[in-house]
């Protein structure tokens, strides 16, 4: 759960992990705009350097248009 004084983190998304570039508490989902606490981050695209809140959001964002 995010604290009221939370601040965004900046990450480098790698294939199987991510690297914290700027300390923070959360990242923003590229698909929904939801805040994702770092300890709950499970889905991202290394190619697009984007985070996703859910598998559904990741699938929707990565599906061919």
C-alpha positions in Angstrom: 0.0 0.0 0.0 1.3 3.4 -0.9 1.8 6.1 1.7 0.4 9.6 1.2 3.9 10.9 0.8 4.9 8.3 -1.8 7.0 9.4 -4.8 7.5 7.9 -8.2 10.5 5.7 -8.9 12.4 5.7 -12.2 13.3 2.2 -13.5 15.3 0.6 -16.3 13.3 -2.5 -17.3 15.4 -5.5 -18.2 14.4 -8.8 -19.6 14.0 -10.7 -16.2 14.5 -7.8 -13.7 14.5 -4.1 -13.4 17.1 -1.6 -12.1 16.2 1.3 -9.9 17.6 4.5 -11.4 15.8 6.9 -9.1 14.5 5.8 -5.7 10.8 5.9 -5.2 7.8 3.9 -4.0 5.8 3.3 -7.2 5.7 3.4 -11.0 2.7 4.2 -13.2 1.0 1.6 -15.4 1.4 2.5 -19.1 -2.0 1.0 -19.9 -4.2 2.2 -17.1 -2.4 5.0 -15.3 -2.7 3.2 -12.0 0.1 3.5 -9.5 2.0 0.2 -8.9 4.0 -0.1 -5.7 7.5 -1.5 -6.5 7.0 -4.6 -4.4 3.9 -5.4 -6.5 5.4 -4.8 -9.9 5.2 -8.1 -11.9 4.6 -7.0 -15.5 6.7 -4.8 -17.8 8.1 -4.5 -21.3 11.9 -4.2 -21.6 11.5 -3.3 -25.3 9.1 -0.5 -24.6 10.4 0.4 -21.1 6.9 0.4 -19.7 5.3 -1.1 -16.6 1.8 -2.7 -16.4 -0.4 -3.1 -13.4 -1.9 -6.5 -14.5 -1.4 -9.2 -17.0 -4.5 -8.0 -18.9 -3.1 -4.4 -19.1 0.2 -5.9 -20.5 -1.6 -8.0 -23.0 -3.7 -5.1 -24.2 -0.7 -2.8 -24.6 1.4 -5.4 -26.3 -1.3 -6.8 -28.7 -0.8 -5.9 -32.4 -3.0 -3.1 -33.4 
